[in-house]
Amino acid sequence: MLILGLQKTTLLDYPGKIASTIFTGGCNFRCPYCHNKELVFPELATFSYSTEEIFEHLQSKKKVLDGVCITGGEPTLHRDLPEFIKQIKDLGLLVKLDSNGTNPDMIQSLIEDKLIDYVAMDIKHSKEKYNTIACMSHFDLAPIEASVELLKEGKIDYEFRTTIMKECHDCDDMASIGKWLVGASAYYLQSYRESEQVINPIFSPHSLETLKQFVEILKPYVANTSLRGVD
């Protein structure tokens, strides 16, 4: 496992839980709005954690923590992710996985083996415009569609989420995404925020009024749609 970040305690990353967040390095997407540049391009990173350091921390805090959030980058790029998670589960901790959904086989295996308890899957855009954000040279939507359908089966707690940008998302896009995710258990819209680590800082957020309009467009498709992290 290439681990490039550790947030020792968070009340935000795992809904309703006290958690540590582990950031894995490497991603197969090149989303220009991503605010984790060093995770997407791990060669830029100046520091990494050993698995021993991670488990020393978790062992020392397991009486305080409810769980661990594993995010990235894209964690499912790491073949040793299942074994890594097994060691976390052996500590009696819950595990939340953040993923872009490009590895449905691993997600399914993790669910079937009861290694994860919650999945948060990013939905970048409508099907038709997906690669305008993912920016992959060889893009195949099929694995992402498979992950969406897998999670909608409801065998595990999950959510879908989208980072919204004025330059990329409009009302028609929300309707298209809603039709795709219809019947999902939860969908969150997150407003774009500028930071020094953004790969390509050319974007801007929609107004709160517009974001609320997007939520109303989506609710007929996903009743539990709401804004997250919006002041």
N, C-alpha and C positions, 0 to 999 in steps of 0.2 A: 504494500500500500504506500502510495506517495501522499503524505499528509502535510499540507502546507499551512494549516491554520487550526487553532483551537480556541473556541470561546468557552471558558470554563463553566460559566453559569448564565443561562438565559431563561426568561419567562415568555419569550416571544416566538421562538422557532418551533416549539412543539406545543400545539394548542392545549392549554389546560395543565401543562406539566412543567416541572423544573428540570431543565436539561443542560447538558453540555453539547456544543455543536462542533463537529469535526469537519474540516474542509479538505477534500481530496483535490489533488492536482490533475490537470488534463481535462480537455473537453473536445468533443467532436463537432460542436457548433462554434460559430464565430459571430455571435450576436453582437452587433456594434454598440448596443446600449449597455452591455454587461458591465457591472461595476466591480468585477473580480478579475481584473486583467491578469494578475500574476497566477491565478488558478487556471485560466484558459491557456496562458503561455507560461508553463512552469519554469522554463529556462530563465525567466525574469526574476524568479523567486530567490531570495537571499538566505532563506532559512527553512528548514523542514523539521518535522517531529518524527522520532522513531516510534514504532508501535510500543516499545517498552515505556517510553515517556507517557504515551496516551493512557496505557493501562495502569501505570502508577497513579496518575491523576484520578482515573475512574475508581480505582480501588479505594483511594483515600476519601472520595466523596460519595461513595455509593449509598451511604445512609441518608444523604441529603438529596441526591438526584432521583428523579423518577425515570429518566430515560436519556437517550442520546439521539441527536439529530445528525445524520450523515448527509452532507451536501457537497457541492463542488463549485466549479468544475462539474464533471459527470461521474458520480461514483461507480456506476455499472460498467465503466471501461476497465475496472480493475478486476482481474480474474480471481484474486484472493479476497474479494469483498465478502463472499459467504463465510469463509473461515474467520475473517476478522469480526464479523457480526456474531458468529457463534461464541466467540470469546466475550463479547459484550453481554450476550444473553446469559452466559454462565455466571455473570455478576448479578443477575436478577433484574436487569434494567430493560425498559422498553426501548424499541428502536424505531425511529422515523427516518424514512428514506426520501430525499429530494432527488427528482430525476427529470430528464427531458423526454423520457419514454422511448428512447431509440433502442433499448435492449429488452423487449418484452419477455424473452425467454428467461433472462436472469430474474426479472421482476416476478414472473410466475413461479420460478423455482424458490425464490425467497419466501413468497407467500405460502406455497405448498409445504415448505419445510418449517413454517412458523418462525422464521427468523426476523421478520419485520412485523410491526404492529400498525403502522400508518404510512401512507405514501402521499407525498405532495408532488404532483406532476405539472410542470410548466406547459402551458398552451401558448405558443408564440403568436399565432395569428389564425385566421381562417385557413381552411385547407388550401384554397386557391393561392393564397399569398404567403404560405408558411415559410418558404425559402427566402423570401425577401428579408426576413429577419434572421433565420438560422444561418444563412450564407454558407451552405455546404456546396462544394464543387460537384459532388455526386449525391443528389438528394433523393431519398425514397421516403414517401409519407407512410408507406404500409406499416412499418414497425410502430410508428407513433399511433396510427389508427388502431393497431392491435393492442397497444398498451391502454388506450382509452377504453376499448371494449372490455378488456380484462378487468380494469378497475371498476367499471360500471356493473360488473357482476356482483359486486358488493361483498366479496369474501374477506375484505379487509377495510378498515377505516381509511378514507382517502379524501383528497380535495384536488381540484384543478385550480390553476391560478394563472393570471396573465398580467404582465407589466404593460401598462398602457402609455402610449406616446402620441402626442398631437400629430406628429408627422406620419404616423403609421396606422392608426386605428380610427375608424369612424362608425357611424350608426349602422351602416350596412354590414360592416365587418362583425359587429356585435350580434346582429341577427343571424349571420352565417355561422358564427361560433356557437350560438345558442342552439341552432338546429343540429349541429354536430354533437353537442354534449347533452342533448335533451335527456332528462331523467336522472342526471348526475346528482349525487348527494350534496355536493357543496362546490361553489365556484367563487373565487375571490379575485377582484380587480385591484391591482396595486399601481399606484401612480409612479411614473418615472421620476427619479431624483438624480440630480447631478452630483458627481463626486470626482475626486482626483484620479480614481482608478478606472473610470469609464473608458472603454476601448476607443470609442469615437464620439466625443462629446458634442454632437450636433443636434440633439433632441431636446424636447421641452414637454412639460406636462400639460394635460388638458385642465380646464377649470373644474372646480368641484361640482359646479352645476352640470357640466357635460358628463362627468363621471357618474353622477346620480342618474342622469338620463340613460346612460348605458346600462346601469343596473336594472332600470325599469324595462328596457328592451329585452334583457336576458331573463327576467323572472318568469315569464310564461313558459320558458324552456327548462330552466333550472331554478326552482322556487327558492332555494337557499343560495341566492347570489347576493354578495355584499362587498363593500369596500374594505380594504385593509391598509393600515398604516397611513391613512389620509388625515391630516390635521383638520 
